[in-house]
Amino acid sequence: QMQLVENGGGSVQTGGSLKLSCAVTGRTTCTDRLGWYRQAPGKEREFVAALPGFWCSGATVYADSVRDRFTISRAHAENILYLQMTILKPADTAIYYCNIGGPSGYWGRGTQVTVSS
């Protein structure tokens, strides 16, 4: 059974940085892209970034709002997905969710990121 557990959320000031991690338990395949989504208060959940599954090749994709500030990466042997966030803005405040396989796939419980001005 697939299990995703996020860590690394917290509160920072504008311009700060945070690194989120997501430990993945379970078997994945190369059709299972790894990604991060976020949901701000009162808003729909939105895509942040995604890349190919562990040990797989392919393109990395970012939402326009985070490109050049956020970096998604993975540790293949440890089955961990990361999201390095820099130059954080109040608009980045949200619950961040780890995802495997897109919106109809598997989800973590989320980790809160709060950016104050």
All heavy atoms as an XYZ file, in Angstrom:
887
protein
N       0.834     -1.185      0.000
C       0.000      0.000      0.000
C       0.872      1.239      0.000
O       1.838      1.330      0.732
C      -0.908      0.009      1.224
C      -1.789      1.227      1.301
C      -3.017      1.003      2.138
O      -3.339     -0.132      2.484
N      -3.703      2.061      2.454
N       0.505      2.217     -0.797
C       1.287      3.435     -0.922
C       1.037      4.344      0.280
O      -0.093      4.549      0.702
C       0.895      4.167     -2.196
C       1.880      5.221     -2.632
S       3.371      4.496     -3.323
C       2.696      3.793     -4.823
N       2.124      4.889      0.813
C       2.014      5.838      1.911
C       2.977      6.985      1.657
O       4.135      6.765      1.309
C       2.328      5.167      3.243
C       2.098      6.066      4.444
C       2.295      5.323      5.758
O       2.843      4.223      5.783
N       1.852      5.926      6.843
N       2.496      8.211      1.829
C       3.298      9.408      1.634
C       3.236     10.242      2.903
O       2.133     10.552      3.382
C       2.754     10.240      0.471
C       2.906      9.704     -0.955
C       2.049      8.475     -1.211
C       2.556     10.788     -1.955
N       4.400     10.610      3.437
C       4.457     11.385      4.672
C       5.339     12.603      4.454
O       6.546     12.480      4.219
C       4.993     10.543      5.841
C       5.053     11.389      7.107
C       4.129      9.306      6.054
N       4.724     13.779      4.569
C       5.446     15.026      4.365
C       6.047     15.534      5.670
O       5.492     15.321      6.756
C       4.529     16.124      3.814
C       3.869     15.826      2.495
C       2.438     15.350      2.643
O       2.102     14.814      3.721
O       1.660     15.530      1.682
N       7.159     16.260      5.541
C       7.786     16.956      6.655
C       8.420     18.235      6.149
O       8.649     18.394      4.945
C       8.862     16.075      7.307
C       8.289     15.127      8.322
O       7.778     15.534      9.358
N       8.354     13.848      8.017
N       8.699     19.151      7.066
C       9.480     20.322      6.715
C       8.719     21.619      6.632
O       9.317     22.666      6.382
N       7.423     21.601      6.837
C       6.680     22.845      6.805
C       7.027     23.713      8.005
O       7.721     23.292      8.926
N       6.524     24.946      7.976
C       6.781     25.844      9.085
C       6.426     27.263      8.725
O       5.753     27.514      7.713
N       6.902     28.196      9.555
C       6.630     29.615      9.345
C       7.936     30.341      9.064
O       8.907     30.161      9.804
C       5.969     30.202     10.585
O       4.715     29.583     10.823
N       7.916     31.162      8.030
C       9.086     31.960      7.675
C       8.629     33.354      7.274
O       7.449     33.576      6.995
C       9.898     31.348      6.519
C      10.488     30.020      6.923
C       9.047     31.208      5.269
N       9.578     34.260      7.204
C       9.282     35.606      6.727
C       9.495     35.682      5.219
O      10.159     34.820      4.612
C      10.158     36.627      7.437
C       9.847     36.750      8.920
C      10.591     37.900      9.566
O      11.732     38.180      9.232
N       9.940     38.563     10.514
N       8.929     36.701      4.630
C       9.101     36.939      3.192
C      10.584     36.925      2.834
O      11.402     37.534      3.523
C       8.491     38.282      2.793
O       7.076     38.248      3.047
C       8.724     38.575      1.331
N      10.886     36.204      1.759
C      12.266     36.085      1.320
C      12.992     34.888      1.885
O      14.110     34.568      1.456
N      12.379     34.202      2.839
C      13.013     33.053      3.468
C      12.921     31.795      2.623
O      12.388     31.802      1.512
N      13.441     30.713      3.191
C      13.496     29.429      2.491
C      13.001     28.307      3.397
O      13.123     28.389      4.621
C      14.931     29.116      2.066
O      15.435     30.090      1.197
N      12.473     27.280      2.774
C      12.096     26.055      3.458
C      12.332     24.887      2.516
O      12.231     25.050      1.294
C      10.610     26.067      3.864
C      10.177     26.856      5.087
C       8.661     26.835      5.192
C      10.797     26.279      6.352
N      12.590     23.729      3.096
C      12.717     22.526      2.286
C      11.752     21.480      2.808
O      11.835     21.082      3.974
C      14.148     21.983      2.308
C      14.357     20.834      1.330
C      15.824     20.453      1.235
C      16.055     19.386      0.164
N      17.501     19.066     -0.006
N      10.850     21.061      1.953
C       9.890     20.023      2.294
C      10.415     18.669      1.838
O      11.118     18.573      0.833
C       8.549     20.284      1.611
C       7.922     21.654      1.813
C       6.570     21.712      1.117
C       7.788     21.982      3.279
N      10.054     17.645      2.581
C      10.392     16.291      2.171
C       9.150     15.416      2.230
O       8.203     15.719      2.958
C      11.495     15.704      3.050
O      11.037     15.561      4.377
N       9.176     14.353      1.460
C       8.049     13.418      1.418
C       8.626     12.007      1.323
O       9.233     11.647      0.307
C       7.162     13.710      0.223
S       5.840     12.498     -0.041
N       8.448     11.250      2.375
C       8.909      9.865      2.386
C       7.839      8.979      1.770
O       6.686      9.007      2.204
C       9.209      9.430      3.813
N       8.230      8.206      0.790
C       7.282      7.370      0.047
C       7.510      5.903      0.386
O       8.622      5.388      0.265
C       7.458      7.581     -1.463
C       6.507      6.655     -2.238
C       7.216      9.035     -1.830
N       6.459      5.250      0.811
C       6.490      3.807      1.071
C       5.562      3.131      0.083
O       4.402      3.527     -0.054
C       6.020      3.505      2.498
O       6.851      4.212      3.429
C       6.112      2.012      2.795
N       6.066      2.140     -0.595
C       5.264      1.444     -1.594
C       5.967      1.436     -2.923
O       6.909      2.185     -3.159
N       5.488      0.602     -3.795
C       6.131      0.430     -5.093
C       5.580      1.430     -6.096
O       4.365      1.570     -6.241
C       5.897     -1.000     -5.585
C       6.627     -1.307     -6.869
C       6.436     -2.771     -7.241
N       7.115     -3.105     -8.477
C       7.113     -4.311     -9.026
N       6.465     -5.293     -8.436
N       7.762     -4.527    -10.153
N       6.487      2.099     -6.776
C       6.084      3.026     -7.828
C       6.628      2.547     -9.167
O       7.561      1.742     -9.213
C       6.584      4.452     -7.548
O       8.014      4.444     -7.526
C       6.080      4.959     -6.204
N       6.066      3.053    -10.243
C       6.535      2.723    -11.586
C       6.844      4.012    -12.323
O       6.582      5.116    -11.817
C       5.465      1.947    -12.370
O       4.387      2.837    -12.689
C       4.930      0.773    -11.558
N       7.364      3.901    -13.513
C       7.716      5.100    -14.277
C       6.502      5.828    -14.837
O       6.642      6.910    -15.389
C       8.705      4.751    -15.384
S      10.369      4.431    -14.755
N       5.337      5.273    -14.703
C       4.130      6.027    -15.082
C       3.641      6.892    -13.923
O       2.740      7.709    -14.092
C       3.003      5.075    -15.505
O       2.685      4.222    -14.405
C       3.416      4.240    -16.703
N       4.250      6.712    -12.746
C       3.828      7.454    -11.553
C       4.715      8.666    -11.363
O       5.754      8.581    -10.731
C       3.906      6.563    -10.307
C       3.001      5.358    -10.390
O       1.877      5.506    -10.898
O       3.422      4.277     -9.934
N       4.297      9.804    -11.903
C       5.077     11.014    -11.688
C       4.945     11.453    -10.232
O       3.904     11.274     -9.595
C       4.614     12.121    -12.629
C       5.050     11.857    -14.079
C       4.591     12.931    -15.021
N       5.154     14.251    -14.752
C       6.351     14.655    -15.150
N       7.148     13.826    -15.816
N       6.764     15.883    -14.888
N       6.002     12.055     -9.720
C       6.050     12.540     -8.343
C       5.826     14.046     -8.357
O       6.450     14.746     -9.169
C       7.416     12.238     -7.727
C       7.942     10.817     -7.908
C       9.343     10.710     -7.322
C       7.014      9.809     -7.268
N       4.999     14.531     -7.462
C       4.717     15.952     -7.527
C       4.346     16.575     -6.206
O       4.172     15.897     -5.185
N       4.266     17.882     -6.237
C       3.796     18.684     -5.114
C       2.632     19.549     -5.593
O       2.671     20.114     -6.691
C       4.902     19.584     -4.581
C       5.996     18.857     -3.885
C       7.180     18.426     -4.420
C       6.031     18.470     -2.504
N       7.937     17.789     -3.471
C       7.251     17.806     -2.276
C       5.144     18.623     -1.431
C       7.610     17.293     -1.027
C       5.504     18.117     -0.195
C       6.715     17.459      0.002
N       1.636     19.643     -4.746
C       0.495     20.526     -4.948
C       0.358     21.370     -3.681
O       0.937     21.049     -2.642
C      -0.789     19.727     -5.167
C      -0.871     19.032     -6.501
C      -0.071     17.934     -6.787
C      -1.768     19.457     -7.474
C      -0.151     17.279     -8.013
C      -1.860     18.811     -8.705
C      -1.051     17.722     -8.958
O      -1.137     17.083    -10.168
N      -0.446     22.415     -3.764
C      -0.705     23.225     -2.578
C      -2.132     23.750     -2.600
O      -2.727     23.888     -3.666
C       0.297     24.375     -2.471
C       0.154     25.442     -3.556
C       1.281     26.450     -3.431
N       1.156     27.512     -4.427
C       2.047     28.476     -4.592
N       3.152     28.505     -3.828
N       1.858     29.408     -5.506
N      -2.620     24.039     -1.408
C      -3.963     24.591     -1.278
C      -3.938     25.719     -0.268
O      -3.656     25.495      0.918
C      -4.975     23.525     -0.865
C      -6.409     24.023     -0.891
C      -7.414     22.900     -0.809
O      -7.090     21.771     -0.428
N      -8.650     23.179     -1.179
N      -4.220     26.916     -0.752
C      -4.284     28.087      0.108
C      -5.686     28.210      0.684
O      -6.651     27.680      0.113
C      -3.921     29.333     -0.694
N      -5.840     28.917      1.802
C      -7.161     29.074      2.412
C      -8.167     29.651      1.433
O      -7.908     30.661      0.777
C      -6.892     30.044      3.566
C      -5.459     29.849      3.897
C      -4.772     29.558      2.600
N      -9.311     28.986      1.291
C     -10.365     29.473      0.422
C     -10.134     29.273     -1.063
O     -10.905     29.778     -1.883
N      -9.084     28.539     -1.420
C      -8.764     28.335     -2.830
C      -8.727     26.854     -3.172
O      -8.642     25.991     -2.310
C      -7.434     28.990     -3.174
C      -7.447     30.509     -3.054
C      -6.173     31.105     -3.608
C      -6.221     32.621     -3.578
N      -4.989     33.234     -4.143
N      -8.761     26.587     -4.485
C      -8.647     25.212     -4.954
C      -7.201     24.731     -4.811
O      -6.260     25.513     -4.821
C      -9.050     25.149     -6.440
C     -10.474     25.550     -6.743
C     -11.453     24.458     -6.340
O     -11.119     23.279     -6.523
O     -12.533     24.808     -5.836
N      -7.056     23.418     -4.715
C      -5.715     22.849     -4.725
C      -5.092     23.081     -6.100
O      -5.760     22.907     -7.124
C      -5.788     21.355     -4.415
C      -4.441     20.705     -4.172
C      -4.591     19.268     -3.722
N      -5.320     19.159     -2.457
C      -5.447     18.027     -1.780
N      -4.899     16.910     -2.230
N      -6.126     17.998     -0.651
N      -3.815     23.468     -6.106
C      -3.163     23.772     -7.372
C      -1.825     23.053     -7.502
O      -1.164     22.754     -6.499
C      -2.932     25.289     -7.516
C      -1.971     25.882     -6.515
C      -1.702     27.365     -6.770
O      -2.324     27.954     -7.674
O      -0.840     27.912     -6.065
N      -1.459     22.810     -8.732
C      -0.208     22.149     -9.051
C       0.961     23.071     -8.747
O       0.907     24.279     -9.008
C      -0.213     21.772    -10.533
C       1.100     21.309    -11.068
C       1.528     20.012    -10.847
C       1.911     22.169    -11.785
C       2.741     19.575    -11.346
C       3.120     21.743    -12.291
C       3.539     20.445    -12.066
N       2.056     22.491     -8.224
C       3.277     23.248     -7.957
C       4.423     22.768     -8.852
O       5.027     23.554     -9.578
C       3.679     23.133     -6.475
C       5.024     23.811     -6.231
C       2.602     23.733     -5.574
N       4.714     21.489     -8.789
C       5.840     20.961     -9.560
C       5.727     19.442     -9.640
O       5.096     18.817     -8.773
C       7.171     21.345     -8.930
N       6.377     18.856    -10.658
C       6.376     17.404    -10.789
C       7.585     16.964    -11.588
O       8.120     17.731    -12.413
C       5.098     16.910    -11.462
N       7.990     15.727    -11.340
C       9.086     15.145    -12.107
C       8.844     13.640    -12.248
O       7.913     13.099    -11.667
C      10.440     15.429    -11.458
C      10.692     15.275     -9.962
C      10.345     13.911     -9.422
C      12.118     15.676     -9.625
N       9.680     12.967    -13.033
C       9.477     11.527    -13.234
C       9.664     10.737    -11.950
O      10.280     11.202    -10.995
C      10.548     11.159    -14.260
C      10.859     12.438    -14.954
C      10.740     13.501    -13.907
N       9.138      9.516    -11.927
C       9.243      8.656    -10.763
C      10.670      8.261    -10.438
O      11.610      8.541    -11.194
N      10.839      7.619     -9.296
C      12.164      7.180     -8.870
C      12.806      6.302     -9.947
O      12.172      5.399    -10.475
C      12.056      6.415     -7.549
C      11.520      7.244     -6.416
C      10.251      6.995     -5.895
C      12.257      8.283     -5.864
C       9.745      7.752     -4.855
C      11.760      9.050     -4.829
C      10.499      8.789     -4.322
N      14.056      6.597    -10.227
C      14.868      5.870    -11.188
C      14.352      6.029    -12.622
O      14.810      5.299    -13.515
C      14.944      4.369    -10.852
C      15.418      4.090     -9.472
C      14.666      3.664     -8.419
C      16.744      4.223     -8.968
N      15.450      3.539     -7.296
C      16.721      3.865     -7.595
C      17.965      4.620     -9.537
C      17.860      3.895     -6.800
C      19.103      4.635     -8.745
C      19.034      4.277     -7.391
N      13.464      6.990    -12.863
C      12.899      7.163    -14.196
C      13.380      8.479    -14.796
O      13.800      9.373    -14.073
C      11.372      7.148    -14.117
S      10.707      5.646    -13.371
N      13.279      8.603    -16.108
C      13.713      9.816    -16.788
C      12.510     10.532    -17.386
O      11.447      9.932    -17.595
C      14.722      9.480    -17.880
O      14.131      8.617    -18.840
N      12.714     11.822    -17.659
C      11.634     12.610    -18.222
C      11.752     14.054    -17.806
O      12.732     14.469    -17.196
N      10.721     14.823    -18.095
C      10.761     16.256    -17.870
C      10.317     16.642    -16.465
O       9.486     15.979    -15.852
C       9.865     16.958    -18.890
N      10.897     17.720    -15.979
C      10.472     18.356    -14.736
C       9.642     19.570    -15.108
O      10.007     20.330    -16.008
C      11.687     18.776    -13.903
O      12.455     17.606    -13.586
C      11.255     19.458    -12.623
N       8.530     19.734    -14.424
C       7.595     20.804    -14.758
C       7.290     21.617    -13.504
O       7.127     21.054    -12.419
C       6.285     20.222    -15.330
C       5.332     21.340    -15.721
C       6.567     19.335    -16.539
N       7.188     22.932    -13.686
C       6.866     23.841    -12.587
C       5.681     24.720    -12.970
O       5.505     25.078    -14.135
C       8.043     24.756    -12.265
C       9.247     24.052    -11.697
C      10.287     23.635    -12.510
C       9.349     23.811    -10.328
C      11.402     22.990    -11.996
C      10.459     23.171     -9.795
C      11.470     22.758    -10.638
O      12.571     22.124    -10.110
N       4.910     25.099    -11.969
C       3.914     26.145    -12.177
C       4.638     27.468    -12.413
O       5.713     27.704    -11.860
C       3.004     26.249    -10.956
N       4.042     28.330    -13.208
C       4.670     29.620    -13.503
C       4.952     30.415    -12.228
O       5.951     31.127    -12.138
C       3.757     30.447    -14.421
C       3.702     29.895    -15.833
O       4.580     29.082    -16.200
O       2.771     30.259    -16.566
N       4.078     30.277    -11.243
C       4.185     31.086    -10.032
C       5.385     30.717     -9.163
O       5.788     31.494     -8.293
C       2.904     30.956     -9.206
O       2.680     29.596     -8.867
N       5.965     29.531     -9.388
C       7.076     29.102     -8.536
C       8.359     28.860     -9.326
O       9.416     28.631     -8.723
C       6.721     27.818     -7.749
C       5.426     28.015     -6.985
C       6.632     26.599     -8.663
N       8.278     28.899    -10.628
C       9.476     28.634    -11.448
C      10.574     29.612    -11.080
O      10.324     30.799    -10.857
C       9.142     28.727    -12.932
C      10.260     28.263    -13.846
C       9.844     28.282    -15.306
N       8.821     27.269    -15.568
C       7.559     27.579    -15.902
N       7.202     28.842    -16.027
N       6.697     26.622    -16.129
N      11.773     29.143    -11.000
C      12.974     29.926    -10.651
C      13.077     30.216     -9.163
O      14.056     30.820     -8.716
C      13.042     31.248    -11.429
C      13.120     31.041    -12.931
O      13.708     30.025    -13.356
O      12.576     31.871    -13.671
N      12.088     29.814     -8.361
C      12.178     29.953     -6.907
C      12.153     28.600     -6.197
O      12.769     28.443     -5.148
C      11.022     30.809     -6.387
C      10.988     32.225     -6.923
C       9.947     33.071     -6.202
N       8.595     32.553     -6.368
C       7.812     32.186     -5.359
N       8.235     32.282     -4.116
N       6.587     31.735     -5.587
N      11.425     27.660     -6.752
C      11.291     26.333     -6.140
C      12.044     25.313     -6.978
O      12.119     25.423     -8.207
C       9.822     25.911     -6.072
C       8.962     26.690     -5.106
C       9.410     27.838     -4.470
C       7.680     26.244     -4.822
C       8.618     28.541     -3.590
C       6.861     26.926     -3.946
C       7.330     28.087     -3.332
N      12.567     24.279     -6.298
C      13.238     23.186     -6.993
C      12.727     21.861     -6.450
O      12.796     21.611     -5.234
C      14.755     23.252     -6.804
O      15.245     24.518     -7.281
C      15.439     22.128     -7.580
N      12.221     21.027     -7.338
C      11.777     19.695     -6.959
C      12.887     18.700     -7.268
O      13.583     18.827     -8.288
C      10.466     19.319     -7.705
C       9.898     18.003     -7.171
C      10.673     19.268     -9.207
C       8.513     17.672     -7.718
N      13.075     17.739     -6.371
C      14.113     16.741     -6.584
C      13.714     15.463     -5.850
O      12.726     15.449     -5.119
C      15.470     17.238     -6.082
O      15.430     17.479     -4.685
N      14.483     14.411     -6.071
C      14.181     13.142     -5.398
C      15.454     12.393     -5.090
O      16.459     12.540     -5.794
C      13.259     12.255     -6.245
C      13.878     11.774     -7.586
C      12.815     11.772     -8.632
N      13.169     11.153     -9.891
C      13.919     11.702    -10.826
N      14.473     12.865    -10.623
N      14.116     11.079    -11.978
N      15.407     11.611     -4.032
C      16.496     10.725     -3.652
C      16.037      9.313     -3.980
O      15.165      8.760     -3.307
C      16.817     10.861     -2.168
N      16.631      8.747     -5.021
C      16.126      7.484     -5.549
C      16.217      6.348     -4.539
O      15.233      5.628     -4.315
C      16.904      7.111     -6.813
C      16.832      8.125     -7.895
N      15.721      8.268     -8.707
C      17.706      9.073     -8.305
C      15.929      9.226     -9.568
N      17.126      9.744     -9.354
N      17.365      6.161     -3.962
C      17.572      5.002     -3.083
C      16.728      5.092     -1.820
O      16.308      4.070     -1.270
C      19.047      4.873     -2.732
N      16.487      6.337     -1.370
C      15.735      6.509     -0.125
C      14.235      6.680     -0.357
O      13.466      6.740      0.595
C      16.265      7.733      0.635
C      17.678      7.588      1.170
C      18.740      7.826      0.115
O      18.399      8.351     -0.970
O      19.907      7.480      0.367
N      13.822      6.767     -1.624
C      12.401      6.999     -1.944
C      11.865      8.254     -1.259
O      10.806      8.228     -0.597
C      11.552      5.791     -1.534
C      11.416      4.790     -2.661
O      12.265      4.706     -3.533
N      10.359      4.011     -2.629
N      12.602      9.351     -1.381
C      12.184     10.621     -0.787
C      12.071     11.676     -1.881
O      12.938     11.804     -2.734
C      13.173     11.092      0.292
C      13.245     10.072      1.428
C      12.736     12.452      0.853
C      14.271     10.418      2.488
N      11.003     12.412     -1.832
C      10.765     13.534     -2.732
C      10.974     14.824     -1.955
O      10.576     14.910     -0.791
C       9.320     13.474     -3.264
C       8.865     14.593     -4.192
C       9.624     14.538     -5.514
C       7.360     14.491     -4.427
N      11.598     15.820     -2.594
C      11.875     17.091     -1.943
C      11.264     18.258     -2.710
O      11.033     18.175     -3.912
C      13.388     17.321     -1.853
C      14.143     16.330     -1.024
C      14.864     15.295     -1.608
C      14.143     16.420      0.360
C      15.569     14.382     -0.845
C      14.845     15.509      1.144
C      15.546     14.491      0.531
O      16.238     13.598      1.306
N      11.073     19.348     -1.983
C      10.725     20.617     -2.609
C      11.494     21.701     -1.873
O      11.184     22.025     -0.721
C       9.228     20.895     -2.551
C       8.788     22.168     -3.291
C       8.965     21.993     -4.805
C       7.334     22.521     -2.973
N      12.515     22.230     -2.523
C      13.279     23.346     -1.971
C      12.600     24.635     -2.398
O      12.434     24.883     -3.597
C      14.717     23.313     -2.477
C      15.554     24.500     -2.032
C      15.843     24.496     -0.552
O      16.394     23.538     -0.024
N      15.461     25.569      0.141
N      12.211     25.442     -1.429
C      11.492     26.685     -1.710
C      12.341     27.859     -1.250
O      12.764     27.902     -0.088
C      10.147     26.682     -0.981
C       9.294     25.453     -1.281
S       7.666     25.514     -0.502
C       8.136     25.380      1.214
N      12.572     28.787     -2.134
C      13.345     29.980     -1.819
C      12.559     31.235     -2.202
O      11.558     31.157     -2.921
C      14.693     29.977     -2.557
O      14.458     30.053     -3.967
C      15.489     28.710     -2.254
N      13.040     32.356     -1.750
C      12.402     33.666     -2.016
C      10.899     33.547     -1.778
O      10.074     33.938     -2.611
C      12.702     34.160     -3.448
C      14.166     33.907     -3.831
C      12.409     35.640     -3.562
C      14.517     34.257     -5.246
N      10.550     33.034     -0.632
C       9.138     32.783     -0.326
C       8.369     34.088     -0.178
O       8.894     35.107      0.304
C       9.005     31.939      0.933
C       9.287     30.443      0.706
C       9.592     29.745      2.028
C       8.112     29.779      0.013
N       7.107     34.025     -0.594
C       6.213     35.180     -0.559
C       4.970     34.822      0.244
O       4.623     33.642      0.349
C       5.782     35.538     -1.985
C       6.901     35.718     -2.972
C       6.348     35.902     -4.378
C       7.449     36.039     -5.396
N       6.912     36.199     -6.776
N       4.264     35.818      0.773
C       3.004     35.509      1.468
C       2.035     34.700      0.608
O       1.290     33.873      1.132
C       2.456     36.899      1.794
C       3.684     37.738      1.976
C       4.638     37.234      0.932
N       2.066     34.903     -0.710
C       1.181     34.159     -1.615
C       1.516     32.672     -1.666
O       0.723     31.873     -2.181
C       1.262     34.746     -3.017
N       2.668     32.287     -1.137
C       3.039     30.870     -1.086
C       2.447     30.164      0.133
O       2.581     28.949      0.271
C       4.561     30.717     -1.056
C       5.228     31.229     -2.316
O       4.713     30.938     -3.418
O       6.267     31.913     -2.196
N       1.812     30.921      1.025
C       1.190     30.325      2.207
C       0.108     29.340      1.783
O      -0.809     29.690      1.044
C       0.588     31.414      3.097
O       1.645     32.233      3.611
C      -0.191     30.804      4.254
N       0.246     28.103      2.248
C      -0.691     27.051      1.849
C      -0.342     25.761      2.587
O       0.715     25.668      3.228
C      -0.614     26.803      0.343
N      -1.213     24.787      2.452
C      -0.867     23.429      2.829
C      -0.275     22.766      1.590
O      -0.894     22.799      0.512
C      -2.087     22.644      3.324
C      -2.672     23.317      4.566
C      -1.700     21.200      3.650
C      -3.983     22.707      5.030
N       0.889     22.190      1.748
C       1.587     21.561      0.629
C       1.426     20.045      0.719
O       1.669     19.452      1.774
C       3.059     21.944      0.643
C       3.285     23.345      0.142
C       2.899     24.449      0.897
C       3.849     23.579     -1.115
C       3.073     25.737      0.427
C       4.041     24.874     -1.594
C       3.644     25.940     -0.812
O       3.807     27.225     -1.284
N       1.039     19.454     -0.409
C       0.758     18.030     -0.472
C       1.712     17.328     -1.434
O       1.928     17.791     -2.563
C      -0.667     17.781     -0.954
C      -1.743     18.302     -0.045
C      -2.262     19.585     -0.200
C      -2.258     17.502      0.975
C      -3.249     20.067      0.638
C      -3.252     17.971      1.814
C      -3.740     19.251      1.641
O      -4.738     19.717      2.471
N       2.220     16.219     -0.987
C       3.009     15.328     -1.829
C       2.038     14.445     -2.618
O       1.001     14.032     -2.091
C       3.892     14.494     -0.909
S       4.889     13.249     -1.703
N       2.388     14.150     -3.848
C       1.475     13.391     -4.713
C       2.237     12.413     -5.602
O       3.338     12.695     -6.063
C       0.694     14.356     -5.594
C      -0.078     13.653     -6.688
O       0.410     13.487     -7.810
N      -1.283     13.206     -6.365
N       1.638     11.267     -5.818
C       2.151     10.311     -6.799
C       1.029      9.967     -7.754
O      -0.069      9.598     -7.320
C       2.656      9.033     -6.116
C       3.904      9.336     -5.302
C       2.958      7.951     -7.158
C       4.452      8.127     -4.582
N       1.272     10.138     -9.025
C       0.317      9.726    -10.037
C      -0.738     10.744    -10.409
O      -1.746     10.373    -11.018
N      -0.557     11.983    -10.056
C      -1.502     13.009    -10.455
C      -2.721     13.080     -9.560
O      -2.792     12.396     -8.534
N      -3.696     13.926     -9.942
C      -4.859     14.174     -9.071
C      -5.637     12.918     -8.678
O      -6.238     12.894     -7.602
C      -5.720     15.100     -9.928
C      -4.737     15.827    -10.782
C      -3.678     14.808    -11.104
N      -5.635     11.906     -9.490
C      -6.368     10.680     -9.142
C      -5.480      9.646     -8.465
O      -5.911      8.508     -8.246
C      -6.996     10.069    -10.400
O      -5.981      9.725    -11.324
N      -4.268     10.051     -8.129
C      -3.313      9.129     -7.520
C      -3.326      9.161     -6.013
O      -4.372      9.280     -5.378
N      -2.132      9.093     -5.435
C      -1.974      9.016     -3.986
C      -1.528     10.366     -3.423
O      -0.757     11.097     -4.052
C      -0.927      7.958     -3.633
C      -1.304      6.570     -4.106
C      -0.870      6.100     -5.342
C      -2.085      5.728     -3.313
C      -1.214      4.835     -5.782
C      -2.419      4.459     -3.741
C      -1.992      4.022     -4.979
O      -2.333      2.765     -5.399
N      -1.987     10.624     -2.194
C      -1.717     11.908     -1.564
C      -1.203     11.722     -0.139
O      -1.622     10.800      0.562
C      -2.992     12.744     -1.479
C      -3.544     13.147     -2.801
C      -4.455     12.466     -3.556
C      -3.210     14.327     -3.538
N      -4.707     13.152     -4.716
C      -3.972     14.300     -4.726
C      -2.362     15.402     -3.306
C      -3.891     15.306     -5.685
C      -2.294     16.402     -4.260
C      -3.049     16.350     -5.429
N      -0.320     12.650      0.266
C       0.030     12.736      1.657
C      -1.007     13.567      2.393
O      -1.964     14.079      1.790
N      -0.793     13.725      3.701
C      -1.757     14.490      4.494
C      -1.502     15.984      4.438
O      -2.346     16.775      4.851
C      -1.715     14.009      5.947
C      -2.247     12.595      6.110
C      -2.373     12.226      7.572
N      -3.011     10.913      7.745
C      -3.309     10.387      8.914
N      -3.052     11.032     10.016
N      -3.869      9.192      8.967
N      -0.343     16.372      3.961
C      -0.047     17.782      3.816
C       0.779     18.345      4.955
O       0.774     17.816      6.073
N       1.486     19.434      4.660
C       2.269     20.143      5.663
C       2.070     21.636      5.443
O       2.076     22.116      4.312
C       3.758     19.736      5.593
O       4.476     20.361      6.649
C       4.390     20.122      4.267
N       1.878     22.366      6.540
C       1.546     23.781      6.457
C       2.798     24.623      6.246
O       3.799     24.455      6.952
C       0.847     24.227      7.741
C       0.533     25.712      7.805
C      -0.578     26.120      6.853
O      -1.626     25.474      6.797
N      -0.354     27.200      6.102
N       2.713     25.539      5.292
C       3.760     26.533      5.069
C       3.111     27.906      5.215
O       2.123     28.204      4.544
C       4.391     26.393      3.675
C       5.326     27.563      3.388
C       5.141     25.066      3.562
N       3.675     28.721      6.100
C       3.149     30.061      6.338
C       4.258     31.076      6.124
O       5.324     30.968      6.740
C       2.589     30.189      7.753
O       1.573     29.205      7.954
C       2.001     31.574      7.973
N       3.999     32.035      5.249
C       4.989     33.076      4.949
C       4.397     34.416      5.380
O       3.353     34.838      4.891
C       5.334     33.112      3.455
C       6.451     34.121      3.203
C       5.745     31.727      2.965
N       5.068     35.067      6.299
C       4.583     36.343      6.816
C       5.352     37.502      6.190
O       6.526     37.377      5.838
C       4.716     36.374      8.331
O       6.064     36.194      8.699
N       4.655     38.627      6.083
C       5.274     39.811      5.457
C       6.015     40.641      6.493
O       5.910     40.409      7.688
C       4.203     40.647      4.774
O       3.211     41.012      5.701
